[in-house]
């Protein structure tokens, strides 16, 4: 007669004790949060007073000043142009940057390192700083805004493009290489088709991101509706501010 013994496997712990490093990170974050609240003077009294001031502002703003709507409409259209042109050029230039930065498509490790450093630099510098740089370089106007959007888009899109390229399954690429296909044929026949959907989604998000950025670039003279925002910030008319 055989005896069947039931073996029980201990359940995994539901909560593992954090390491001392994790506790240190949490404590540093809490300390920075508390210090930030104290430094910004974030109090309930100030928030309530701000809500009252906002109600008074809205009361003075109606009815809004509807003069010069044609100027505002053209500024908004110019902002759209800055975003669309900048993103289109930026996405196109992001593709070669991504191919040079990806581990499986870069021709050499030192080229990959330099390209990733360039992408990180473009992503780190805020778009307003890029706008200031190009205002100095090419002068006031929408062209400075377009160039700022291009640099910001490359820093954003090229990173995600390169990460998606590195995630491509090597099977199709190896099959094409076995048939004697060159590097460009492998990229065009195996890598880009698999990454096209992800790149399209990233590009569409870049458009949304660029539209938000283009609104504020005019604050430093890079064209668009931001020029009107810069002027309205010095105006004391609530109805004019509401119109914008």
Residue pairs with C-beta under 8 A, 6 or more apart in sequence:
18 26
57 238
58 242
60 238
60 239
61 238
61 239
61 241
61 242
62 239
62 242
63 239
64 239
64 240
64 242
64 243
65 237
65 239
65 240
65 242
65 243
66 243
67 243
69 243
71 228
72 225
72 228
72 243
72 244
75 218
75 224
75 225
75 227
75 228
76 224
76 225
78 142
78 223
78 224
78 225
79 211
79 214
79 215
79 218
79 223
79 224
79 225
79 226
80 211
80 214
81 142
82 142
82 145
82 146
82 149
82 210
82 214
82 217
82 222
82 223
82 224
83 149
83 207
83 210
83 211
83 213
83 214
84 207
84 210
85 146
85 149
86 145
86 146
86 147
86 148
86 149
86 150
86 152
86 153
86 210
86 214
87 149
87 153
87 203
87 206
87 207
87 210
89 146
89 150
89 153
90 149
90 150
90 151
90 152
90 153
90 154
90 157
90 206
90 210
91 153
91 157
91 203
91 206
93 150
93 154
94 153
94 154
94 157
94 158
94 161
95 158
95 161
95 199
97 115
97 118
97 119
97 154
97 158
97 161
97 162
98 157
98 158
98 159
98 161
98 162
98 165
99 105
99 106
99 162
99 165
99 187
100 106
100 107
100 111
100 112
100 115
101 112
101 115
101 116
101 119
101 158
101 159
101 162
102 112
102 161
102 162
102 163
102 165
102 166
103 112
103 166
104 165
104 166
104 168
104 170
104 173
104 191
105 165
105 183
105 187
105 191
106 112
106 115
107 183
116 162
119 154
119 155
119 158
119 159
119 162
120 155
120 159
121 155
122 151
122 152
122 154
122 155
122 158
123 152
123 155
123 156
123 159
124 155
125 151
125 155
127 148
127 149
127 151
127 152
127 213
127 216
127 217
128 148
128 216
128 217
128 219
128 220
130 147
130 148
130 151
130 152
131 144
131 145
131 148
131 217
131 220
131 221
131 222
132 220
133 148
134 143
134 144
134 145
134 147
134 148
134 222
135 144
135 220
135 221
135 222
137 144
137 147
138 144
138 147
140 221
140 222
140 223
141 221
141 222
141 223
142 222
142 223
142 224
143 223
144 217
144 221
144 222
144 223
145 214
145 217
145 218
145 222
145 223
145 224
148 213
148 217
148 222
149 210
149 213
149 214
149 217
152 209
152 210
152 213
153 206
153 209
153 210
156 206
156 209
157 199
157 202
157 203
157 206
160 198
160 202
161 195
161 199
161 202
164 195
164 198
164 199
164 202
165 191
165 195
168 190
168 191
168 194
168 195
169 194
172 189
172 190
172 194
173 186
173 190
173 191
175 190
176 185
176 186
176 189
176 190
177 186
181 189
214 224
214 226
215 224
215 225
215 226
215 229
216 226
216 229
217 223
217 224
217 226
218 224
218 225
218 226
218 227
218 228
218 229
218 230
219 226
219 227
219 229
219 230
220 226
221 227
225 244
228 244
229 244
232 240
232 241
232 244
235 241
